[in-house]
């Protein structure tokens, strides 16, 4: 009986450690806004968004939100704030790909830039879970409009 109780205690402790570790990893992958952004100028304040393995490309089988930007664009800075808010709301259902044109891109990101980037920033792309682009426009867009587009993309079936 004593061995059984010890085994249960160890199992509970291991489960707690796994949950805590997963929570820390999820925190590391969350998108974070650069706290030093000047939203009123085209100053280069460094990467607008960090976190969430920013070198990834589109993930098959789920909707993807792609933001292509440049660090010195105040429109991109304002859109970055909306993008981070959206990522918090959709983090478990939508893959967020952040492409900084001022930094080297991964091969997956280069493919996305070649396919979708039309020369103006910020460029926002939403790809549904079937890999079909459902939105691709340059310029700022409201959080409400993008949320609606993501909701529609989430309803698409394979």
Short mmCIF file of the C-alpha atoms (twelve columns), coordinates in Angstrom:
data_MODEL
# 
_entry.id   MODEL 
# 
loop_
_atom_site.group_PDB 
_atom_site.id 
_atom_site.type_symbol 
_atom_site.label_atom_id 
_atom_site.label_alt_id 
_atom_site.label_comp_id 
_atom_site.label_asym_id 
_atom_site.label_seq_id 
_atom_site.Cartn_x 
_atom_site.Cartn_y 
_atom_site.Cartn_z 
_atom_site.pdbx_PDB_model_num 
ATOM 1   C CA . UNK A 1   0.000   0.000  0.000   1 
ATOM 2   C CA . UNK A 2   2.812   2.390  0.910   1 
ATOM 3   C CA . UNK A 3   4.512   1.700  -2.451  1 
ATOM 4   C CA . UNK A 4   1.214   2.430  -4.237  1 
ATOM 5   C CA . UNK A 5   0.838   5.814  -2.492  1 
ATOM 6   C CA . UNK A 6   4.453   6.712  -3.303  1 
ATOM 7   C CA . UNK A 7   3.843   5.804  -6.943  1 
ATOM 8   C CA . UNK A 8   0.760   8.020  -7.063  1 
ATOM 9   C CA . UNK A 9   2.657   10.913 -5.467  1 
ATOM 10  C CA . UNK A 10  5.446   10.568 -8.020  1 
ATOM 11  C CA . UNK A 11  2.919   10.431 -10.869 1 
ATOM 12  C CA . UNK A 12  1.164   13.556 -9.603  1 
ATOM 13  C CA . UNK A 13  4.497   15.350 -9.209  1 
ATOM 14  C CA . UNK A 14  5.563   14.373 -12.740 1 
ATOM 15  C CA . UNK A 15  2.233   15.517 -14.156 1 
ATOM 16  C CA . UNK A 16  2.609   18.861 -12.398 1 
ATOM 17  C CA . UNK A 17  6.168   19.267 -13.763 1 
ATOM 18  C CA . UNK A 18  4.972   18.478 -17.290 1 
ATOM 19  C CA . UNK A 19  2.116   20.983 -17.082 1 
ATOM 20  C CA . UNK A 20  4.419   23.670 -15.696 1 
ATOM 21  C CA . UNK A 21  7.033   23.008 -18.405 1 
ATOM 22  C CA . UNK A 22  4.390   23.124 -21.138 1 
ATOM 23  C CA . UNK A 23  3.124   26.441 -19.787 1 
ATOM 24  C CA . UNK A 24  6.646   27.880 -19.849 1 
ATOM 25  C CA . UNK A 25  7.217   26.652 -23.401 1 
ATOM 26  C CA . UNK A 26  3.897   28.130 -24.518 1 
ATOM 27  C CA . UNK A 27  4.918   31.435 -22.965 1 
ATOM 28  C CA . UNK A 28  8.196   31.372 -24.922 1 
ATOM 29  C CA . UNK A 29  6.333   30.770 -28.171 1 
ATOM 30  C CA . UNK A 30  3.834   33.559 -27.660 1 
ATOM 31  C CA . UNK A 31  4.234   36.622 -29.833 1 
ATOM 32  C CA . UNK A 32  5.581   39.630 -27.982 1 
ATOM 33  C CA . UNK A 33  5.471   43.250 -29.034 1 
ATOM 34  C CA . UNK A 34  8.695   45.249 -28.884 1 
ATOM 35  C CA . UNK A 35  8.091   47.554 -25.876 1 
ATOM 36  C CA . UNK A 36  10.257  50.312 -27.397 1 
ATOM 37  C CA . UNK A 37  8.182   51.007 -30.509 1 
ATOM 38  C CA . UNK A 38  7.531   54.646 -31.403 1 
ATOM 39  C CA . UNK A 39  4.097   54.558 -33.032 1 
ATOM 40  C CA . UNK A 40  4.366   58.157 -34.271 1 
ATOM 41  C CA . UNK A 41  7.463   57.912 -36.443 1 
ATOM 42  C CA . UNK A 42  9.261   55.830 -39.023 1 
ATOM 43  C CA . UNK A 43  12.139  55.311 -36.599 1 
ATOM 44  C CA . UNK A 44  13.832  51.932 -36.735 1 
ATOM 45  C CA . UNK A 45  13.142  50.495 -33.295 1 
ATOM 46  C CA . UNK A 46  14.253  46.917 -33.998 1 
ATOM 47  C CA . UNK A 47  12.040  43.892 -34.655 1 
ATOM 48  C CA . UNK A 48  8.394   44.756 -34.064 1 
ATOM 49  C CA . UNK A 49  7.372   41.286 -32.914 1 
ATOM 50  C CA . UNK A 50  9.424   38.515 -31.311 1 
ATOM 51  C CA . UNK A 51  8.713   34.983 -30.133 1 
ATOM 52  C CA . UNK A 52  6.739   32.145 -31.678 1 
ATOM 53  C CA . UNK A 53  9.504   30.593 -33.791 1 
ATOM 54  C CA . UNK A 54  9.464   33.470 -36.215 1 
ATOM 55  C CA . UNK A 55  11.393  31.490 -38.825 1 
ATOM 56  C CA . UNK A 56  8.517   29.138 -39.629 1 
ATOM 57  C CA . UNK A 57  6.370   29.087 -42.702 1 
ATOM 58  C CA . UNK A 58  2.764   28.114 -43.273 1 
ATOM 59  C CA . UNK A 59  1.607   25.084 -41.280 1 
ATOM 60  C CA . UNK A 60  -0.579  22.693 -43.258 1 
ATOM 61  C CA . UNK A 61  -3.975  21.714 -41.909 1 
ATOM 62  C CA . UNK A 62  -4.707  24.903 -39.999 1 
ATOM 63  C CA . UNK A 63  -5.318  28.559 -40.860 1 
ATOM 64  C CA . UNK A 64  -2.260  30.788 -41.057 1 
ATOM 65  C CA . UNK A 65  -1.909  34.529 -40.524 1 
ATOM 66  C CA . UNK A 66  1.148   36.032 -42.198 1 
ATOM 67  C CA . UNK A 67  2.418   39.549 -41.511 1 
ATOM 68  C CA . UNK A 68  5.197   40.908 -43.725 1 
ATOM 69  C CA . UNK A 69  6.690   44.166 -42.447 1 
ATOM 70  C CA . UNK A 70  9.680   46.470 -42.230 1 
ATOM 71  C CA . UNK A 71  11.026  47.760 -38.916 1 
ATOM 72  C CA . UNK A 72  10.920  51.460 -39.830 1 
ATOM 73  C CA . UNK A 73  7.271   51.626 -40.925 1 
ATOM 74  C CA . UNK A 74  4.889   53.236 -38.441 1 
ATOM 75  C CA . UNK A 75  1.911   51.564 -40.164 1 
ATOM 76  C CA . UNK A 76  3.600   48.205 -39.547 1 
ATOM 77  C CA . UNK A 77  4.154   49.154 -35.902 1 
ATOM 78  C CA . UNK A 78  0.468   49.815 -35.360 1 
ATOM 79  C CA . UNK A 79  -0.445  46.609 -37.209 1 
ATOM 80  C CA . UNK A 80  2.033   44.681 -35.055 1 
ATOM 81  C CA . UNK A 81  0.042   45.663 -31.965 1 
ATOM 82  C CA . UNK A 82  -3.144  44.265 -33.564 1 
ATOM 83  C CA . UNK A 83  -1.323  41.140 -34.707 1 
ATOM 84  C CA . UNK A 84  -0.080  40.346 -31.202 1 
ATOM 85  C CA . UNK A 85  -3.611  40.847 -29.822 1 
ATOM 86  C CA . UNK A 86  -4.983  38.471 -32.475 1 
ATOM 87  C CA . UNK A 87  -2.288  35.905 -31.709 1 
ATOM 88  C CA . UNK A 88  -3.334  35.880 -28.061 1 
ATOM 89  C CA . UNK A 89  -6.946  35.259 -29.032 1 
ATOM 90  C CA . UNK A 90  -6.255  32.602 -31.707 1 
ATOM 91  C CA . UNK A 91  -3.012  31.069 -30.383 1 
ATOM 92  C CA . UNK A 92  -4.248  27.474 -30.256 1 
ATOM 93  C CA . UNK A 93  -6.124  27.554 -33.571 1 
ATOM 94  C CA . UNK A 94  -4.143  29.710 -36.012 1 
ATOM 95  C CA . UNK A 95  -0.455  29.641 -36.943 1 
ATOM 96  C CA . UNK A 96  1.123   33.114 -36.938 1 
ATOM 97  C CA . UNK A 97  4.033   33.750 -39.306 1 
ATOM 98  C CA . UNK A 98  5.915   37.007 -38.830 1 
ATOM 99  C CA . UNK A 99  8.309   38.111 -41.578 1 
ATOM 100 C CA . UNK A 100 10.666  41.024 -40.951 1 
ATOM 101 C CA . UNK A 101 11.975  42.206 -44.336 1 
ATOM 102 C CA . UNK A 102 14.942  43.821 -42.561 1 
ATOM 103 C CA . UNK A 103 16.243  40.456 -41.355 1 
ATOM 104 C CA . UNK A 104 17.324  37.316 -43.239 1 
ATOM 105 C CA . UNK A 105 14.350  35.030 -43.887 1 
ATOM 106 C CA . UNK A 106 14.215  31.262 -43.594 1 
ATOM 107 C CA . UNK A 107 13.622  29.297 -46.823 1 
ATOM 108 C CA . UNK A 108 9.960   28.853 -45.822 1 
ATOM 109 C CA . UNK A 109 9.572   32.596 -45.302 1 
ATOM 110 C CA . UNK A 110 11.297  33.400 -48.609 1 
ATOM 111 C CA . UNK A 111 8.690   31.267 -50.390 1 
ATOM 112 C CA . UNK A 112 5.909   33.222 -48.680 1 
ATOM 113 C CA . UNK A 113 7.480   36.566 -49.606 1 
ATOM 114 C CA . UNK A 114 7.890   35.447 -53.233 1 
ATOM 115 C CA . UNK A 115 4.315   34.196 -53.408 1 
ATOM 116 C CA . UNK A 116 2.383   36.891 -51.545 1 
ATOM 117 C CA . UNK A 117 4.406   40.071 -51.056 1 
ATOM 118 C CA . UNK A 118 3.246   42.801 -53.429 1 
ATOM 119 C CA . UNK A 119 5.761   45.511 -52.536 1 
ATOM 120 C CA . UNK A 120 3.868   47.437 -49.847 1 
ATOM 121 C CA . UNK A 121 3.868   47.018 -46.084 1 
ATOM 122 C CA . UNK A 122 2.469   45.855 -43.867 1 
ATOM 123 C CA . UNK A 123 1.294   43.007 -46.059 1 
ATOM 124 C CA . UNK A 124 -1.242  40.724 -44.366 1 
ATOM 125 C CA . UNK A 125 -2.127  37.287 -45.656 1 
ATOM 126 C CA . UNK A 126 -4.585  34.735 -44.277 1 
ATOM 127 C CA . UNK A 127 -4.369  31.211 -45.660 1 
ATOM 128 C CA . UNK A 128 -7.116  28.734 -44.765 1 
ATOM 129 C CA . UNK A 129 -6.454  25.197 -43.534 1 
ATOM 130 C CA . UNK A 130 -6.563  23.946 -47.139 1 
ATOM 131 C CA . UNK A 131 -3.685  26.247 -48.113 1 
ATOM 132 C CA . UNK A 132 -5.907  28.646 -50.055 1 
ATOM 133 C CA . UNK A 133 -5.267  32.382 -49.542 1 
ATOM 134 C CA . UNK A 134 -8.479  34.025 -48.347 1 
ATOM 135 C CA . UNK A 135 -6.988  37.480 -47.714 1 
ATOM 136 C CA . UNK A 136 -3.912  39.258 -49.081 1 
ATOM 137 C CA . UNK A 137 -3.748  43.021 -48.812 1 
ATOM 138 C CA . UNK A 138 -1.180  45.635 -47.986 1 
ATOM 139 C CA . UNK A 139 -1.856  48.329 -45.428 1 
ATOM 140 C CA . UNK A 140 -3.277  48.429 -41.957 1 
ATOM 141 C CA . UNK A 141 -6.405  46.457 -41.173 1 
ATOM 142 C CA . UNK A 142 -8.573  46.538 -38.067 1 
ATOM 143 C CA . UNK A 143 -8.485  43.765 -35.530 1 
ATOM 144 C CA . UNK A 144 -12.241 43.252 -36.013 1 
ATOM 145 C CA . UNK A 145 -11.966 42.676 -39.782 1 
ATOM 146 C CA . UNK A 146 -9.026  40.315 -39.391 1 
ATOM 147 C CA . UNK A 147 -10.808 38.455 -36.609 1 
ATOM 148 C CA . UNK A 148 -13.786 37.912 -38.921 1 
ATOM 149 C CA . UNK A 149 -11.476 36.646 -41.686 1 
ATOM 150 C CA . UNK A 150 -9.763  34.245 -39.264 1 
ATOM 151 C CA . UNK A 151 -13.136 32.989 -38.023 1 
ATOM 152 C CA . UNK A 152 -14.183 32.247 -41.624 1 
ATOM 153 C CA . UNK A 153 -10.843 30.511 -42.282 1 
ATOM 154 C CA . UNK A 154 -11.355 28.372 -39.172 1 
ATOM 155 C CA . UNK A 155 -14.703 27.174 -40.534 1 
ATOM 156 C CA . UNK A 156 -13.182 25.911 -43.807 1 
ATOM 157 C CA . UNK A 157 -13.097 22.142 -44.031 1 
ATOM 158 C CA . UNK A 158 -10.404 19.976 -45.627 1 
# 
